[in-house]
């Protein structure tokens, strides 16, 4: 029996974190503003005690976020840079939602982001020795639902009326009115049958 030879890919260079630099990354605000935001976040966002959403909306707006009306923000929501966040009307952010918005995150109206969902606009180029930072925006279109513990990666758009099921992971766009599930997320129903 003859074993077919396969072409081997060249090995990736190992990353050297000593070469990493984020000097080119624009944080979008002064260091003082960022420090003040961390203090406000620790007082009003990260604690687990209940607090009116209006208090959190007030602070997000003070730090440059564009926030609509009727927005519900539960306890322990972690937002990196509010000045890179746009939220429409009647949006729900569940407990322990993480928004790592190194690039802009846009959440249109009537969107639900459930408990422990993670919206992540940043990653690293692991193929480069320098482990360079890469950032791309995320857009959640009107009427979509990112269910509990789902992960949405950089440069992803979740279409209007779409559902990303609990625990799912996506690095690709989810079309409008589609139900996506799994890791990686696959379309399992489109269009979603509504009752």
Residue, then its C-alpha position, 0 to 999 in steps of 0.5 A: x500500500x502506498x501512502x500519498x504524500x501531502x504537501x506540508x505548509x511551512x511552519x508558522x513563526x512563533x510569536x514573540x510577545x517582546x516584539x508586540x506594540x500597540x503604539x499605532x492603536x488609537x484608543x479614541x480618547x485621552x488617558x484621563x478620560x479612559x481612567x475616569x471611565x474605568x472608575x465609573x464602570x467599577x462603580x456603576x456597571x460591574x457591581x452585581x447589585x441592581x441599579x436603574x438602567x437610566x443611571x447606566x445610560x446617563x454615564x454611557x452618554x456622558x462618556x460619548x456613547x450614542x444611546x437611544x430610548x428605553x434601553x435596559x442595561x443589567x448588572x455587570x455589563x462590561x463596555x471597554x470604550x463607550x465613545x465607540x458604542x452606538x445603541x438604538x431604542x429598546x435594546x436589552x443588554x443582559x447580565x455580564x455582557x462583554x463589549x470589547x469595542x476597540x473598534x465601533x460597535x453598533x446595536x440597532x433598535x429592538x436588539x437583545x444581547x443576552x447574559x454573558x454574550x461577548x461582542x469582540x472587535x479585536x484579535x491578533x495576527x497570530x501568523x506574525x511574530x509581532x502578534x499584531x493587534x487587528x480591530x474591525x467593527x461589529x453591527x447588530x441589525x434591528x430585531x436580532x437576538x444574540x443569545x446567552x454566552x454567544x460570541x460575535x467576532x470582529x467584522x461581523x454583521x448580524x442581520x435584522x431579525x436573525x438569532x445567534x443561538x446560545x453558546x454559538x460562535x461566529x466570525x462570519x455574517x449572519x443573514x437577516x431572519x436566519x437562525x444560526x447555531x453552533x461553533x462555528x455557527x451554521x444557518x439551521x433555519x432561514x427564514x425563521x418561521x414566526x408564530 
